[in-house]
């Protein structure tokens, strides 16, 4: 029952950094998912896979895991590149690559 503590990255469906200012503690899957023969859905008997706790800081998540005796690993934060581009940059005189069609 290993827990992962990480800070979520922004999804591809959003342009801002909403829902990335907190830390998440979630459990790694204890057993593999299997396919249900009748419906074809994937099922598992691992109920800890449904638990996802949010914390304001990494230290709070670590303290929670230590208090409850949960082994954990801290995943490194992902770095974000800020790319600023404008449509007008396509027609700038100081382009590094020539305009091709």
N, C-alpha and C positions, 0 to 999 in steps of 0.2 A: 504494500500500500504506500507507494512513493508519491509524494506530492510535488508538483511543479509550481514555483513562484516566478512570475514573470510580469512584465509590463506589456500590455497588448499594443500591437502596431495598428496604424490606421488602415481601414479597409480600402479596397480599390473603388468602392462605391461612394466614398465621401471625399470631399476636397479639404476639409478641415481636420483638426486633430481632436475632435470630440471623442469621448470614451477612451482616451489614451492616457488620462492623468491619474490613473489609479493602478494598483498592483493586484494581480489575480492569483489565488491559490486554488489549484484544481488537481485532482488525483489522476495519475497515469493509469491507463487501462490495466486491470489485473488479469484479464483473460481475453482471448480473441473473440471477435463477434462471429456468430454463425448465422446462416441463412435459415429462415423459417420455411419448412417445406410446403406449407399450405399457402401462405400469402406472399412469400418471397422477401419479406422484410428481414433486416438484420436485427438480431436480438442478442442480448447478453444478460448474464445473471449478476453482473457487477453493478451494484447500486451506487458505489462511490463515484462512478463516472458521471453521475448527474449533479454532483456537488461542485459549485463554483462560487468561491467567496471573494469579495472585493475588499481591498484595504486601501487606506489613504497613502501609506508608505510601505516600503519594503521591510522596514524594521518591525512594523506591526504584524505583517504576515509571518515573519520569522518567529516573533514572540508567540504568536498563536500556535504555530506548528510545534514549537518547543514545549509549550505549556501542555498540549494534548498528546505529546509523545509521537508525533507524526514525522517520519523521516522525509526530508525534502531536499530538493536541488533548486538552486537559483539560476535561472536562465539569463544570459546577458541581455542588456537592452540593445535594441536595434537602432543604428544610427540613421538619421533621416537626411537625405540630400535635399537642399532647397534649390529647385530649378525655376528660375524666373525667365520666362519667355513671353514675348508679345508677338502678335501677328505682324506688326510693323518691322520686326527684326528680320523677316524674310526678305525685305527690300532695302536693307541698310547698305550704305556705301562701303562700310568697313567689314564686310562679311569675310570670314576666314576661308570659306569655300565658295567657288564661283557658282552662280545660279545655273542649274541645268534643268532641262525638261525631259 
